[in-house]
Amino acid sequence: MANPKVSFIVPVYNTQEFLPRCLDSLLGQTCLDIEIVVVNDGSPDDSAAIIDKYACKDSRVCVVEKSNGGLSSARNAGMDVACGDIIDFVDSDDYIEPNLAEFLVDAFAKEHPEIVVFGAECEPAELASKRIKQLLSPEARAFESFDPALLFSVNAQPYVWRAAYSRELVEREYLRFAENVQFAEDVVFQFESYPLSAKTVVAPDKLYHYVMQGKSLTHTFNAGAKRMDKVGAHLLVLYEVLERWGRRGLLDLCPGELVTWFLDLVVFDLARLDVENYAAAVASVKGEFWQYFGSSWTDLPSAIAVRNVARKIAAGAGVSLIDVVRLYLSTRGLKACIERFV
């Protein structure tokens, strides 16, 4: 029997309230040649009963039961059994447009990419920042090979559910999520997969509904008391990206852009840490970049404001909010900088 065209991988943990809407949107696809791999990651609520109900009424629902291991572990378990020519991820508290599978099948057939990136709507819209809305509103582009823009400037980040992957790419490169990363695990996956894709297509079509919730880890980390935890989580992401790039021989791709991206990611939180936590954090940042790029890592960014921050970090000197503003002006522009601080 031929493989299904699309495998939707749905990790589930305590989402009984949203799960029926998610599964209904998957079973309601206009393209019928799909499978839905639902991974119950040890949910203690009624999610298992809901999953079984859907599996009984539609043979396209494949159920994977496992003990709780986190989102990355659940996605990997789904990838281990998925049979579709196209792999797509859907979070169980979100839902998709009825033509997503049809869109993906058409895009992969016509343009022969290894990754297709698409847009999404945030719900409720008022909870989404302008930056998130921008990131989920890409413009149409096609990349015949890797371009740093995919990681840094064309709104192809940061969520893995806004991209679909060819099975050939996933198997050829053995792409898997970092199970030790609990925050921004999508970013690690994208930093590894985008450079390995022979062709990537970005489409503006908004085919995914991202349901924003205050209980998410992202929102929790934004609380002031959790600032050092957030910086630590981002450092783990940097560690995984550098380790994977080093292992795959990708470190020479765009080191300046990589350093700039990470400093842009953490500088605001760094500037607001107390003295003790700041010293520990910048020592870790310096150590990671030194290990992979040597002492000249501070000279890699193209923007003077970014290099200045890098040099302060390397010297263990304090980074001020003025430094943050200058860095943001160079990386994001005046409009985004105003939106960040006003």
Secondary structure, 3 states (H helix, E strand, C coil): CCCCCEEEEEEECCCCCCHHHHHHHHHCCCCCCEEEEEEEECCCCCHHHHHHHHHHHCCCEEEEEECCCCHHHHHHHHHHHCCCCEEEECCCCCEECCCHHHHHHHHHHHHCCCEEEEEEEEECHHHCCHHHHHHCCCCCEEECCCCCHHHHCCCCCCCHHHEEEEHHHHHHHCCCCCCCCCCCHHHHHHHHHHHHCCCEEEEEEEEEEEECCCCCHHHHHCCHHHHHHHHHHHHHHHHHHHHHHHHHCCCCCCHHHHHHHHHHHHHHHHCCCCHHHHHHHHHHHHHHHHHHHCHHHHHCCCCHHHHHHHHHHHHCCCCCHHHHHHHHHHHCCHHHHHHHHC
